[in-house]
Amino acid sequence: MAHLSRTPKIEDVAIPEDGREATMAGQLFSVAALSHAVSGSVGGNVAMLAFYPLDQLVMRAQAAGHGKSRNPLSAIKHVIKVEGIGGLYRGMGSTLMTLFAANFIYFYAFYILRIGFTRSKASRALGKRLGITRAFFNLALGTLAGAINVAFVQPLWVANARLKLQGTEGHGKARYKGVTDVLSTVYREEGVSKLWAGVSSSLLLCLNPAIQFAVYETVKKLLVRRNEKGGRATLTSIQ
């Protein structure tokens, strides 16, 4: 399922420049790797806490179907009237837990991948040969880290969606007690494939930043070439 908070921004992760060739095993469990993962996870949770009611409304609107969704203000009033103020924060615990896990895996994977590829002589040589820029390199690793994140955390997002919607209008009475209960129930009654429902769409969303960057760079190069023919080497502010 699409979820805006599941796609963290690509960070410019710093790599130690002390000249020492630390082993990958050492980097895997290093304080730096863990600190990047934890700080990214905490930051994501703080942002979610601030905008959780809006995230809840988006989820309900997506599940409501065509013609049943309300504008944000009327939706908030309706939820408070029917379910109380707590309705705006339904499922917040599972959302924060899932988001923390997703961001932790993403930032951890991104840091380790970047360390590994940067310290690999073969990767550096290939990058120079192909003319790969640092920005594109980060985007490619970010996309790969996003795919790893989706592969591991998708079942938690499936469980989170069911917990947030249970007991709301059109979704029957609450039947799940928590994330583990959802996972075990879905596995037992619907099969393991249902735990990864929507994974293909989520993987495609991982490509979104890379596609945007590729289009941006292509258009930029075309404009620069056109300007150079006209005697101007830089782009205008409008361009």
Salt bridges, closest charged atoms under 4 A:
ASP12 OD1 - ARG114 NH2 3.72
ASP12 OD1 - ARG134 NH2 3.00
ASP18 OD2 - ARG20 NH2 2.43
ASP55 OD1 - HIS3 NE2 3.22
ASP55 OD2 - LYS164 NZ 2.57
GLU83 OE2 - ARG60 NH1 2.62
GLU83 OE1 - ARG90 NH2 2.83
GLU169 OE1 - HIS78 NE2 2.46
GLU189 OE1 - ARG175 NH2 3.11
GLU190 OE2 - ARG162 NH1 2.77
